[in-house]
């Protein structure tokens, strides 16, 4: 009798259905407390760890599409860690992560991630062909990766170099004998950068480039028109290109800032082709600084002129780039590269930046350069 009862109890216990576990999902913090519906983070880099307990199923997660600034850096059976990158756009960021059970998709846990706005960091392009730094002794050097030789040519009317508090850099002040003059080989004071023997430099120019110069004019062209052009950063001699202030003749308005380049219809060559003036219609005064950017984009067949971060002119410049004549392939800073090593169209005023980029700068790039100069 006892044996039968024992056998019955064993059989009944063996056939009994085990208790059914109710599916559940909990998300907690490291200290064991429930994770809030949203978490507020600083603008600095952050790490957020979620501890997950799933009953009756496996768990997974989905991160919202706008969460490019969050990455999963660690995951185990019971935890997940997100790394949040620092915020540097000056705007708050909001995203979310949702945890779920694979077979019970109605069981979810969503957590919002809110990051405070950080200090805006302006990303600016780097001048990789020419980036001139002026020294107080009058010498200058190229700090770009090309490390081009910057020669000081000083004869009469020498320039001076002084620190500019506004832009926290040295600026060179040119005081030529006149506007629109053509010096003899032993006259004037300027810088020259020779590139005729650099195949790489020339190829980079032809493939598309941007000139930048931060300048302040001595003459107020808005009230005092002058017959004669001024060239600031220039390698223009029946080819090439330059940042310049146009002459009074044939331009509208007179003495407006412009960018110039040459192209031809056949192939890249020395000398010749069509001359293009991309005019800004901005007449500079003598009290303002101007960040001038000229862009040559052969892929688009266009060139552009920007003044203080804003596009002011555009022109079709289809074809192939045309270099200056072979013996005049140098860049003048403070004027234009002329025949026989002499300077033409000297600039009167200050230059704080003289740069050449192999990149075809975009409108955003140019705006960022100007914002950076203004401490934004």
Secondary structure, DSSP 8 states (H G I E B T S, - for coil): -HHHHHHHHHHHHHHS-------EEEEE-TTSSB--SEEEE-SS-EEEEEEEEEESS-EEEEE-TT-TTEEEEEE-SSEEEEEE----SSS-EEEEEEEEESS-TT-EEEEEEEE------------SSEEEEE-TTS-EEE-STT----EEEE-SS--EEEEETTTTEEEEEE--S-SS-B--TT--EEEEEE-TT-HHHHHHHHT-EEEEEEEEESS-TTT---SS-EEEEEEESSSEEEEEE--SSS-SSTTEEEEEEEEESS--EES-SEEEEEEEEEE--SS--EEEEEEEETTTTEEEEEETTEEEEEEE--SEEEE--GGG-EEEESEEE-GGG-EES---EEEEEEEEESS---HHHHHHHHHHHTT-
